């Protein structure tokens, strides 16, 4: 789960970098600084996913990504797309971890019955 979520966050950081290139001529200095801080926060959050609040922070950052559409209009669509990828990464990751735990349990049962 963590690998897929970290990949989504890293790609979102790159997306914010490209959005900053689009916004550099028309946006205010504050919105450019906020966009840069958001891009850096995405990268840092990819490393914080091991901790308890990492996924909560990532979910809050998804809202910030969508709201950056007020600066670059295309970010409304891209933010919604990446939020869908974020949710999918969490759901598929949980399903994969459940299957992995089930396989480990079955392997342990077979291993203990052979003794």
N, C-alpha and C positions, 0 to 999 in steps of 0.2 A: 504494500500500500504506500509506503513511504517513498519508494523509488518513483512510482507514477506521479505522485503528488509533487515531488521535488522537480520532476521533469516539467510539469505544467507550470510551476512557479518560475522556473528558469526561462521557459519560453515566454512567459508573461513579462519578465524583465526585459527581454529582447524586444518584445512588442512595444513596451513603454519607451525604449530607446528610439525606435522608429517613429513613434507618435511624437516624441520630442522634436525629431527632425522636421516633421510636418508642421508642428506648432511654433517653431522658432521665429517665424516672421510675423505672425499675427497675435500671438499670445502675450500676456503680461509676464513680467519677470517673476512674479510670485507663482503663477501657474506653472512656469517652467521649472522653478525650484521645487515645487511640490511634485511635479512629474518625475524629476530626477530622484527625489527622495523616495518616491514610490517605487521606482525601478530598483534602487539599492535595497529597499526593504523586501522586495520580492526575492532577491538573491539571498539576503540574510535569513529570510524565513525558510528557505529551502534547507538550510542547515539546522534550523531550530525545530524541525518536525519530529525530532527524537523526544522532545520535551512535551509536557502535558498540554500546554496552551498553543502549540504550533499550528494545529489544524484550525483552532478557533481564530487565531491571527490570520491565517490564510483565507479563511472565509470572510473575514472583515475586509481583507485586501481585495477580494473579488468585488465587493461593493464599491470600493474606491476606484477600481479599474473601470467599472461601468460609469461611475460618476465623472470620470475624466472625459467622458463624451461631451461635457459642457464646453470643453476646450477644443477637442478634436472630435467632430461629429461622428466619424467612423468608429470611434471607440465604443459607442453604444452597442453596435453590432458585434465588434470584436470582443468586448467585455462579456456580452451574453454568451458568445461562443466559448470563450475560455472558462466562464463560470460553469457551463455545461460539462466541459472537460474536467474541471475540478471535482464536480459532484460525481461524475462517472469514475474518476480515479479513486475516490474514496469508496464508492459502492463496490466496484470490482476488486479493489484491494482487500476489503473486508471479506468478500466472498472467497477470494484466493487464500487468505489466511485461515478461514474456516476449513477449507478443503485440505490445506496443508496440515492443520492440527488433527483432522480426522485421519489422514494417512499416517501420521506419526503415531497416533493412538493404536491404529490397526497393526502397524509394524511392531509396536511394543508388545501387544497382545500375542502376536505370532511368535515373537522372540522369547517370551516368557513361557509359552506352552511347549516349546522345543526343549527346554531345560529339564 
